Amino acid sequence: MLDDAASQHQGQLFTLINGDLALLFPPGDHGVGLAATLVNLFAADAPDPGLLLSRWLMPEHFAELTAFLDAIPTLAAPGTTERDSGLAAVTALFNAVEARRIRELLERQTGVLVTLSGSERVVPLFREIRFSLAALEARAAASGHVTADPFLFRHLIAKLDMFMLAATTGDIDHDRPMLAGVRSGGMFLHVNMSLEAAMSSAFDRLAEAAARSSARISVEIAMIEAFADADLFFRARERVRQAGFRLVLDDVTHHALLVTKPAALGYDYLKLDWSRQLLQSNDTLDSVIRAIDPSKIILQKADTEDAVRWGLVRGVRRFQGRHIDAILAAGRLAVCPAATDCSLRKCIEREGAATQAGRIGCRNFALLDSSVVDTSQAA
């Protein structure tokens, strides 16, 4: 909820070292509406709102805020820095993960093509396999809040990449639920990986499995990694091409588009992160999008109707996000003969599950995993 509030109010969400969440955003209604929502939501567990929520307005409450921050106990041992403690938490979490249970930390999400004519207005194009932030945060709770530091978090993901590649390779060979719908020329499978993973023998085994099963794969590499080590990126890109995979430049912000030339990296598709700041008119950004070709852009984190509308106006037709999840689920529920006991939320969660346990309750797996969804009845 706080993450949604951050995206809607030009704010930023932080996870503090003690597990508290801090949301910074422009004044607006001074947070009164959000505070009331949170109080109502947790009224049964925390009748006293003061136990749950603190609200400070700057600059008048600066002293109260600093006093709160000063009172937070540190998790670091004497003589170590907070970053040292975070690195230890990353190592502890990595050591606690069992390769055979890696799927419990994964999730999948469908990306679509939105057409403006014809009977199929929303066409599933690919399924992305990635680490679930919620699952990692839950697992990290016992060893420190590793997701609070984006660089440590990326370090953790890079360490876990080999486990994910191994699981993905095995699931391609055995057509397991995580990859249902992507074998034998179905939807593309998008796999997030670090540059090191793309250069590994685990990547070679993934390529061999894809060739055996005719699975079509796209490799997603974060833009920040590509620019951090351009030489390694270009070598990894060559391996991706040799394997017959597509290359997707991931985690591209609109700020990055204004100060870089991502086309020099030679991608097949670029994933642009949605931000509500994009609703503000920016002729320069619009011209950049036209120059890099909107047909090569996937607008991800498209969690609202506004995001999809913004993209369509600029010629973007590929989308991924919670709003798309809801549209697809509504389309399935409208035609599924077994949908009597299902809800929109349950259908979304089951489609996003990477394990059979997460799909329990669905009685129409063929429709759940289908690359053809009739959304005409879901409006």
NUPANU-902342 format. One record per residue (C-alpha): z, y, x; residue in one letter; residue number from 1. Coordinates in nm, 2 decimals, padded with zeros to 4 digits. Layout:
BEGIN
- Z; Y; X; residuo; num
- Z; Y; X; A; NUM
...
This chain:
BEGIN
- Z; Y; X; residuo; num
- 00.00; 00.00; 00.00; M; 1
- 00.09; 00.24; 00.28; L; 2
- -00.24; 00.15; 00.46; D; 3
- -00.43; 00.24; 00.14; D; 4
- -00.24; 00.56; 00.11; A; 5
- -00.33; 00.64; 00.47; A; 6
- -00.70; 00.59; 00.41; S; 7
- -00.69; 00.80; 00.09; Q; 8
- -00.49; 01.09; 00.23; H; 9
- -00.64; 01.13; 00.58; Q; 10
- -00.32; 00.98; 00.72; G; 11
- -00.22; 00.73; 00.99; Q; 12
- 00.01; 00.43; 00.96; L; 13
- 00.24; 00.32; 01.24; F; 14
- 00.45; 00.01; 01.28; T; 15
- 00.77; 00.10; 01.46; L; 16
- 00.94; -00.13; 01.71; I; 17
- 01.21; -00.22; 01.46; N; 18
- 00.96; -00.32; 01.19; G; 19
- 00.98; 00.00; 00.98; D; 20
- 00.65; 00.16; 00.87; L; 21
- 00.58; 00.53; 00.93; A; 22
- 00.31; 00.71; 00.74; L; 23
- 00.20; 01.05; 00.86; L; 24
- -00.03; 01.25; 00.63; F; 25
- -00.11; 01.61; 00.52; P; 26
- 00.14; 01.76; 00.26; P; 27
- -00.05; 01.73; -00.07; G; 28
- 00.22; 01.66; -00.32; D; 29
- 00.47; 01.62; -00.03; H; 30
- 00.46; 01.24; -00.08; G; 31
- 00.64; 01.26; -00.42; V; 32
- 00.39; 01.04; -00.60; G; 33
- 00.38; 00.77; -00.33; L; 34
- 00.76; 00.78; -00.30; A; 35
- 00.80; 00.72; -00.67; A; 36
- 00.55; 00.43; -00.67; T; 37
- 00.74; 00.26; -00.39; L; 38
- 01.08; 00.31; -00.56; V; 39
- 00.95; 00.16; -00.88; N; 40
- 00.79; -00.13; -00.70; L; 41
- 01.10; -00.23; -00.51; F; 42
- 01.36; -00.13; -00.77; A; 43
- 01.48; -00.49; -00.83; A; 44
- 01.54; -00.55; -00.46; D; 45
- 01.66; -00.20; -00.36; A; 46
- 01.82; -00.01; -00.65; P; 47
- 01.92; 00.26; -00.41; D; 48
- 01.60; 00.43; -00.30; P; 49
- 01.77; 00.56; 00.01; G; 50
- 01.80; 00.21; 00.15; L; 51
- 01.42; 00.18; 00.14; L; 52
- 01.26; 00.51; 00.18; L; 53
- 01.30; 00.83; 00.39; S; 54
- 01.07; 01.13; 00.35; R; 55
- 01.05; 01.43; 00.58; W; 56
- 00.84; 01.74; 00.56; L; 57
- 00.74; 01.91; 00.88; M; 58
- 00.86; 02.14; 01.03; P; 59
- 01.17; 02.19; 00.83; E; 60
- 01.29; 01.82; 00.86; H; 61
- 01.20; 01.78; 01.22; F; 62
- 01.57; 01.73; 01.33; A; 63
- 01.63; 01.46; 01.07; E; 64
- 01.31; 01.27; 01.18; L; 65
- 01.40; 01.28; 01.55; T; 66
- 01.76; 01.17; 01.47; A; 67
- 01.61; 00.87; 01.29; F; 68
- 01.38; 00.78; 01.57; L; 69
- 01.66; 00.82; 01.83; D; 70
- 01.87; 00.57; 01.63; A; 71
- 01.61; 00.29; 01.64; I; 72
- 01.74; 00.03; 01.89; P; 73
- 01.50; -00.07; 02.16; T; 74
- 01.39; -00.44; 02.20; L; 75
- 01.33; -00.39; 02.57; A; 76
- 01.57; -00.54; 02.83; A; 77
- 01.74; -00.29; 03.07; P; 78
- 01.50; -00.19; 03.34; G; 79
- 01.18; -00.27; 03.14; T; 80
- 00.95; -00.04; 02.95; T; 81
- 00.86; -00.07; 02.58; E; 82
- 00.51; -00.18; 02.69; R; 83
- 00.67; -00.46; 02.91; D; 84
- 00.86; -00.57; 02.60; S; 85
- 00.54; -00.57; 02.39; G; 86
- 00.36; -00.77; 02.65; L; 87
- 00.64; -01.03; 02.65; A; 88
- 00.61; -01.05; 02.27; A; 89
- 00.24; -01.11; 02.30; V; 90
- 00.29; -01.39; 02.55; T; 91
- 00.57; -01.54; 02.33; A; 92
- 00.35; -01.54; 02.02; L; 93
- 00.05; -01.68; 02.21; F; 94
- 00.27; -01.96; 02.35; N; 95
- 00.40; -02.04; 02.00; A; 96
- 00.06; -02.08; 01.84; V; 97
- -00.06; -02.43; 01.82; E; 98
- -00.44; -02.48; 01.86; A; 99
- -00.45; -02.73; 01.57; R; 100
- -00.30; -02.48; 01.33; R; 101
- -00.51; -02.18; 01.43; I; 102
- -00.68; -02.17; 01.09; R; 103
- -00.35; -02.06; 00.94; E; 104
- -00.40; -01.73; 01.13; L; 105
- -00.76; -01.69; 01.02; L; 106
- -00.93; -01.54; 00.71; E; 107
- -01.29; -01.51; 00.59; R; 108
- -01.46; -01.22; 00.41; Q; 109
- -01.81; -01.20; 00.27; T; 110
- -02.06; -00.92; 00.34; G; 111
- -02.33; -00.84; 00.10; V; 112
- -02.66; -00.66; 00.04; L; 113
- -02.66; -00.42; -00.25; V; 114
- -03.00; -00.40; -00.41; T; 115
- -03.10; -00.12; -00.65; L; 116
- -03.34; -00.34; -00.86; S; 117
- -03.38; -00.70; -00.98; G; 118
- -03.14; -00.94; -01.14; S; 119
- -02.92; -00.99; -00.83; E; 120
- -02.77; -00.66; -00.75; R; 121
- -02.52; -00.79; -00.50; V; 122
- -02.64; -01.06; -00.27; V; 123
- -02.40; -01.24; -00.03; P; 124
- -02.54; -01.22; 00.33; L; 125
- -02.27; -01.34; 00.56; F; 126
- -01.91; -01.46; 00.60; R; 127
- -01.70; -01.32; 00.87; E; 128
- -01.43; -01.53; 01.04; I; 129
- -01.15; -01.32; 01.19; R; 130
- -00.78; -01.32; 01.26; F; 131
- -00.57; -01.22; 00.96; S; 132
- -00.36; -00.91; 01.04; L; 133
- -00.11; -01.00; 00.78; A; 134
- -00.07; -01.36; 00.92; A; 135
- -00.03; -01.23; 01.28; L; 136
- 00.22; -00.97; 01.17; E; 137
- 00.42; -01.24; 00.99; A; 138
- 00.41; -01.47; 01.29; R; 139
- 00.49; -01.18; 01.53; A; 140
- 00.80; -01.08; 01.33; A; 141
- 01.01; -01.33; 01.53; A; 142
- 00.89; -01.22; 01.87; S; 143
- 00.84; -00.84; 01.84; G; 144
- 00.59; -00.62; 01.66; H; 145
- 00.29; -00.67; 01.88; V; 146
- 00.05; -00.51; 01.62; T; 147
- 00.22; -00.17; 01.67; A; 148
- 00.02; -00.13; 02.00; D; 149
- -00.36; -00.16; 01.94; P; 150
- -00.43; -00.24; 02.30; F; 151
- -00.17; -00.51; 02.32; L; 152
- -00.30; -00.64; 01.98; F; 153
- -00.65; -00.66; 02.13; R; 154
- -00.51; -00.84; 02.43; H; 155
- -00.35; -01.10; 02.20; L; 156
- -00.67; -01.15; 02.00; I; 157
- -00.86; -01.21; 02.33; A; 158
- -00.61; -01.47; 02.43; K; 159
- -00.64; -01.65; 02.09; L; 160
- -01.02; -01.63; 02.08; D; 161
- -01.07; -01.96; 02.26; M; 162
- -00.86; -02.13; 01.98; F; 163
- -01.07; -01.97; 01.71; M; 164
- -01.40; -02.07; 01.88; L; 165
- -01.29; -02.43; 01.91; A; 166
- -01.18; -02.43; 01.54; A; 167
- -01.51; -02.27; 01.44; T; 168
- -01.71; -02.52; 01.64; T; 169
- -01.52; -02.82; 01.49; G; 170
- -01.56; -02.68; 01.13; D; 171
- -01.94; -02.64; 01.18; I; 172
- -01.97; -03.00; 01.29; D; 173
- -01.77; -03.13; 01.00; H; 174
- -01.85; -02.88; 00.73; D; 175
- -01.49; -02.79; 00.66; R; 176
- -01.38; -02.54; 00.39; P; 177
- -01.35; -02.25; 00.63; M; 178
- -01.73; -02.25; 00.69; L; 179
- -01.84; -02.37; 00.35; A; 180
- -02.17; -02.21; 00.26; G; 181
- -02.29; -02.12; 00.61; V; 182
- -02.45; -02.45; 00.73; R; 183
- -02.81; -02.55; 00.71; S; 184
- -02.97; -02.21; 00.66; G; 185
- -02.71; -02.06; 00.42; G; 186
- -02.53; -01.74; 00.48; M; 187
- -02.49; -01.61; 00.83; F; 188
- -02.16; -01.68; 01.00; L; 189
- -02.01; -01.37; 01.17; H; 190
- -01.76; -01.46; 01.45; V; 191
- -01.55; -01.20; 01.62; N; 192
- -01.50; -01.25; 01.99; M; 193
- -01.41; -01.08; 02.31; S; 194
- -01.65; -01.04; 02.60; L; 195
- -01.46; -01.31; 02.79; E; 196
- -01.50; -01.55; 02.50; A; 197
- -01.87; -01.48; 02.49; A; 198
- -01.90; -01.58; 02.86; M; 199
- -01.69; -01.90; 02.82; S; 200
- -01.78; -02.27; 02.79; S; 201
- -01.63; -02.25; 02.44; A; 202
- -01.92; -02.02; 02.35; F; 203
- -02.16; -02.28; 02.48; D; 204
- -02.01; -02.55; 02.26; R; 205
- -02.03; -02.32; 01.96; L; 206
- -02.40; -02.27; 02.03; A; 207
- -02.46; -02.64; 02.06; E; 208
- -02.28; -02.70; 01.72; A; 209
- -02.49; -02.43; 01.56; A; 210
- -02.81; -02.58; 01.68; A; 211
- -02.71; -02.93; 01.55; R; 212
- -02.63; -02.79; 01.20; S; 213
- -02.88; -02.51; 01.17; S; 214
- -02.60; -02.27; 01.11; A; 215
- -02.70; -01.91; 01.16; R; 216
- -02.45; -01.71; 01.36; I; 217
- -02.39; -01.34; 01.45; S; 218
- -02.15; -01.25; 01.72; V; 219
- -01.93; -00.94; 01.66; E; 220
- -01.81; -00.75; 01.97; I; 221
- -01.60; -00.43; 01.94; A; 222
- -01.77; -00.11; 02.06; M; 223
- -01.47; -00.02; 02.26; I; 224
- -01.51; -00.34; 02.46; E; 225
- -01.88; -00.28; 02.52; A; 226
- -01.81; 00.06; 02.67; F; 227
- -01.51; -00.05; 02.86; A; 228
- -01.71; -00.30; 03.07; D; 229
- -02.08; -00.23; 03.02; A; 230
- -02.20; -00.48; 03.29; D; 231
- -02.00; -00.76; 03.13; L; 232
- -02.13; -00.66; 02.79; F; 233
- -02.49; -00.68; 02.89; F; 234
- -02.44; -01.03; 03.04; R; 235
- -02.26; -01.14; 02.72; A; 236
- -02.54; -00.99; 02.51; R; 237
- -02.79; -01.20; 02.71; E; 238
- -02.60; -01.52; 02.64; R; 239
- -02.58; -01.43; 02.27; V; 240
- -02.96; -01.38; 02.26; R; 241
- -03.03; -01.71; 02.45; Q; 242
- -02.82; -01.89; 02.20; A; 243
- -03.04; -01.76; 01.92; G; 244
- -02.75; -01.55; 01.77; F; 245
- -02.75; -01.20; 01.64; R; 246
- -02.54; -00.93; 01.80; L; 247
- -02.32; -00.70; 01.58; V; 248
- -02.15; -00.40; 01.73; L; 249
- -01.81; -00.39; 01.56; D; 250
- -01.54; -00.13; 01.49; D; 251
- -01.76; 00.18; 01.52; V; 252
- -01.60; 00.49; 01.39; T; 253
- -01.79; 00.79; 01.26; H; 254
- -01.63; 01.00; 01.54; H; 255
- -01.79; 00.75; 01.79; A; 256
- -02.13; 00.80; 01.63; L; 257
- -02.11; 01.17; 01.70; L; 258
- -02.03; 01.14; 02.07; V; 259
- -02.21; 00.82; 02.18; T; 260
- -02.55; 00.66; 02.16; K; 261
- -02.47; 00.30; 02.05; P; 262
- -02.84; 00.22; 02.02; A; 263
- -02.85; 00.19; 02.40; A; 264
- -02.63; -00.13; 02.37; L; 265
- -02.92; -00.31; 02.20; G; 266
- -02.74; -00.45; 01.88; Y; 267
- -02.90; -00.61; 01.58; D; 268
- -02.65; -00.45; 01.34; Y; 269
- -02.38; -00.19; 01.37; L; 270
- -02.05; -00.21; 01.17; K; 271
- -01.94; 00.14; 01.07; L; 272
- -01.58; 00.18; 00.97; D; 273
- -01.53; 00.35; 00.63; W; 274
- -01.30; 00.65; 00.63; S; 275
- -01.23; 00.89; 00.35; R; 276
- -01.31; 01.17; 00.59; Q; 277
- -01.67; 01.06; 00.55; L; 278
- -01.67; 01.22; 00.20; L; 279
- -01.66; 01.56; 00.36; Q; 280
- -02.02; 01.68; 00.41; S; 281
- -02.14; 01.64; 00.76; N; 282
- -02.51; 01.71; 00.82; D; 283
- -02.48; 01.61; 01.18; T; 284
- -02.35; 01.27; 01.10; L; 285
- -02.61; 01.22; 00.83; D; 286
- -02.88; 01.29; 01.08; S; 287
- -02.73; 01.04; 01.33; V; 288
- -02.72; 00.77; 01.06; I; 289
- -03.09; 00.84; 00.98; R; 290
- -03.18; 00.82; 01.35; A; 291
- -03.01; 00.48; 01.41; I; 292
- -03.16; 00.34; 01.09; D; 293
- -02.93; 00.28; 00.78; P; 294
- -03.08; -00.07; 00.73; S; 295
- -02.91; -00.17; 01.06; K; 296
- -02.56; -00.05; 00.94; I; 297
- -02.29; -00.26; 00.77; I; 298
- -02.03; -00.03; 00.61; L; 299
- -01.71; -00.22; 00.66; Q; 300
- -01.36; -00.16; 00.51; K; 301
- -01.55; -00.05; 00.20; A; 302
- -01.24; -00.08; -00.01; D; 303
- -01.33; 00.17; -00.29; T; 304
- -01.63; 00.25; -00.51; E; 305
- -01.65; 00.59; -00.33; D; 306
- -01.73; 00.40; 00.00; A; 307
- -02.02; 00.21; -00.16; V; 308
- -02.15; 00.52; -00.33; R; 309
- -02.14; 00.72; 00.00; W; 310
- -02.33; 00.45; 00.18; G; 311
- -02.60; 00.40; -00.09; L; 312
- -02.67; 00.77; -00.10; V; 313
- -02.75; 00.75; 00.28; R; 314
- -02.96; 00.44; 00.26; G; 315
- -02.70; 00.19; 00.37; V; 316
- -02.73; -00.13; 00.18; R; 317
- -02.49; -00.37; 00.36; R; 318
- -02.12; -00.36; 00.27; F; 319
- -01.80; -00.55; 00.34; Q; 320
- -01.45; -00.47; 00.21; G; 321
- -01.20; -00.52; -00.07; R; 322
- -01.42; -00.35; -00.33; H; 323
- -01.69; -00.60; -00.25; I; 324
- -01.44; -00.89; -00.27; D; 325
- -01.35; -00.77; -00.62; A; 326
- -01.71; -00.74; -00.73; I; 327
- -01.79; -01.09; -00.61; L; 328
- -01.48; -01.24; -00.77; A; 329
- -01.55; -01.07; -01.10; A; 330
- -01.90; -01.21; -01.09; G; 331
- -01.76; -01.56; -01.03; R; 332
- -01.50; -01.53; -01.31; L; 333
- -01.76; -01.42; -01.56; A; 334
- -01.97; -01.74; -01.52; V; 335
- -01.71; -02.00; -01.41; C; 336
- -01.63; -02.26; -01.68; P; 337
- -01.31; -02.34; -01.50; A; 338
- -01.18; -01.98; -01.48; A; 339
- -00.93; -02.00; -01.77; T; 340
- -00.63; -02.01; -01.55; D; 341
- -00.76; -01.79; -01.28; C; 342
- -00.72; -01.42; -01.21; S; 343
- -00.92; -01.17; -01.01; L; 344
- -00.66; -01.16; -00.74; R; 345
- -00.64; -01.54; -00.71; K; 346
- -01.01; -01.57; -00.69; C; 347
- -01.03; -01.31; -00.41; I; 348
- -00.75; -01.48; -00.22; E; 349
- -00.90; -01.83; -00.25; R; 350
- -01.24; -01.71; -00.13; E; 351
- -01.08; -01.55; 00.17; G; 352
- -00.87; -01.85; 00.27; A; 353
- -00.96; -02.03; 00.59; A; 354
- -00.76; -02.35; 00.50; T; 355
- -00.78; -02.60; 00.21; Q; 356
- -00.42; -02.51; 00.13; A; 357
- -00.52; -02.15; 00.06; G; 358
- -00.79; -02.27; -00.19; R; 359
- -00.56; -02.48; -00.40; I; 360
- -00.60; -02.40; -00.77; G; 361
- -00.97; -02.35; -00.76; C; 362
- -01.17; -02.61; -00.96; R; 363
- -01.51; -02.49; -00.87; N; 364
- -01.55; -02.48; -00.50; F; 365
- -01.93; -02.48; -00.52; A; 366
- -01.92; -02.14; -00.70; L; 367
- -01.64; -02.01; -00.47; L; 368
- -01.85; -02.07; -00.16; D; 369
- -02.19; -02.00; -00.32; S; 370
- -02.44; -01.76; -00.15; S; 371
- -02.57; -01.67; -00.50; V; 372
- -02.34; -01.48; -00.73; V; 373
- -02.44; -01.32; -01.06; D; 374
- -02.27; -00.99; -01.07; T; 375
- -02.47; -00.85; -01.36; S; 376
- -02.19; -00.97; -01.60; Q; 377
- -01.91; -00.83; -01.39; A; 378
- -01.97; -00.46; -01.46; A; 379
